[in-house]
Amino acid sequence: MDPSIRKDVSLKELQDRLAEFARARGWDQFHSPRNLLLALVGEVGELSEIFQWRGEVARGLPNWSSSDKEHLGEELSDVLLYLVRLADICDLDLAQAALMKIGKNAEKYPVGNSSPSFSTN
C-alpha cells in the first residue's frame, strides 16, 4: 500500500495536497471557480452514469464486482477532489461550512418532525 495513503485524512490535508499538486504542474492558471465548477459537474455526470441503468442498488453494493466498486470509488473521489479544490480557490473552509449546514438542517428538520417512511399519496 502506498505510504502516502492513510485511513483518516482531513479536508485540510486534501486541500493542501491538491494545491501542491496543481502548483507543481502549473495548473493554478486554469483553476478558476468557473472552470472547477464545470469540471465538478462533469465528474458528477460520470458518477451518475455508473448508476444510470442499474435501478435501485442495495446498501453496501453486495452484487457489484470489485472493479465496479473501484470505478465508483474513483468517480466519487474525482467529485470530492474538485469540490475541495473549488472551496479552496473560493477561500471557503468547507469543513466548517458543512458543519454549519448540518446545524441549520437540524433546526429546519427537528427529530420530532421527521417521518421514517415515505407516503405514497
C-alpha positions as CSV (number, residue, x, y, z in Angstrom):
1,M,0.0,0.0,0.0
2,D,1.2,3.5,-0.8
3,P,2.7,5.0,2.4
4,S,1.1,8.4,1.5
5,I,-2.4,6.8,1.8
6,R,-3.8,6.8,5.3
7,K,-7.2,5.8,6.8
8,D,-8.1,9.2,8.2
9,V,-7.4,12.3,6.1
10,S,-8.7,15.8,6.8
11,L,-10.3,18.1,4.3
12,K,-7.4,20.5,5.1
13,E,-4.8,17.9,4.1
14,L,-6.7,17.1,0.9
15,Q,-6.8,20.9,0.2
16,D,-3.1,21.3,0.8
17,R,-2.1,18.3,-1.3
18,L,-4.4,19.4,-4.2
19,A,-2.9,22.9,-4.1
20,E,0.6,21.5,-4.2
21,F,-0.4,19.0,-7.0
22,A,-1.8,21.9,-9.1
23,R,1.1,24.2,-8.3
24,A,3.7,21.6,-9.3
25,R,2.0,21.2,-12.7
26,G,1.3,24.8,-13.4
27,W,-2.4,24.3,-13.3
28,D,-3.3,27.2,-11.0
29,Q,-3.9,29.4,-14.1
30,F,-6.7,27.1,-15.1
31,H,-8.3,26.6,-11.7
32,S,-10.8,29.5,-11.7
33,P,-14.0,28.9,-9.8
34,R,-15.9,28.6,-13.0
35,N,-13.6,26.0,-14.5
36,L,-13.5,24.0,-11.4
37,L,-17.3,24.1,-11.1
38,L,-17.6,22.9,-14.7
39,A,-15.1,20.1,-14.1
40,L,-17.1,19.1,-10.9
41,V,-20.3,19.0,-12.9
42,G,-18.7,16.8,-15.5
43,E,-17.4,14.4,-12.8
44,V,-20.9,14.3,-11.2
45,G,-22.2,13.3,-14.7
46,E,-19.6,10.4,-14.8
47,L,-20.7,9.3,-11.3
48,S,-24.3,9.4,-12.4
49,E,-23.5,7.1,-15.4
50,I,-22.4,4.4,-13.1
51,F,-25.9,4.2,-11.6
52,Q,-27.9,5.2,-14.6
53,W,-29.2,1.8,-15.7
54,R,-28.9,-0.2,-12.5
55,G,-32.2,0.6,-10.9
56,E,-32.2,0.7,-7.1
57,V,-29.0,-0.5,-5.5
58,A,-28.7,-2.2,-2.1
59,R,-26.6,-0.6,0.6
60,G,-23.0,-1.9,0.6
61,L,-23.4,-2.8,-3.1
62,P,-23.4,-6.6,-2.4
63,N,-24.0,-7.5,-6.1
64,W,-21.3,-5.3,-7.5
65,S,-17.9,-6.6,-8.7
66,S,-14.7,-5.3,-7.1
67,S,-13.9,-3.5,-10.4
68,D,-17.3,-1.8,-10.3
69,K,-16.7,-0.7,-6.7
70,E,-13.2,0.5,-7.6
71,H,-14.7,2.6,-10.5
72,L,-17.3,4.1,-8.2
73,G,-14.6,5.0,-5.7
74,E,-12.6,6.7,-8.4
75,E,-15.6,8.8,-9.6
76,L,-16.6,9.7,-6.0
77,S,-13.0,10.8,-5.4
78,D,-13.0,12.9,-8.5
79,V,-16.1,14.7,-7.3
80,L,-14.7,15.2,-3.8
81,L,-11.4,16.5,-5.0
82,Y,-12.9,19.0,-7.4
83,L,-15.3,20.1,-4.6
84,V,-12.4,20.6,-2.1
85,R,-10.3,22.4,-4.7
86,L,-13.3,24.7,-5.6
87,A,-13.8,25.6,-1.9
88,D,-10.1,26.3,-1.5
89,I,-10.0,28.6,-4.6
90,C,-13.1,30.4,-3.3
91,D,-11.3,30.8,0.1
92,L,-14.0,28.8,2.0
93,D,-13.5,26.4,4.8
94,L,-15.5,23.5,3.5
95,A,-15.5,21.5,6.8
96,Q,-16.8,24.5,8.8
97,A,-19.4,25.3,6.1
98,A,-20.6,21.6,6.2
99,L,-20.8,21.7,10.0
100,M,-22.8,24.9,9.9
101,K,-25.1,23.4,7.2
102,I,-25.7,20.3,9.4
103,G,-26.7,22.7,12.2
104,K,-29.1,24.6,10.0
105,N,-30.6,21.4,8.8
106,A,-31.1,20.2,12.3
107,E,-33.1,23.3,13.1
108,K,-35.1,23.1,9.9
109,Y,-35.8,19.4,10.3
110,P,-36.1,18.6,14.0
111,V,-36.1,15.0,15.0
112,G,-39.7,15.1,16.4
113,N,-41.0,16.2,13.0
114,S,-39.1,13.5,11.0
115,S,-41.0,10.7,9.3
116,P,-39.3,7.3,9.0
117,S,-41.3,6.4,5.9
118,F,-42.5,8.0,2.7
119,S,-46.1,8.4,1.9
120,T,-47.4,7.1,-1.4
121,N,-50.3,9.5,-1.6
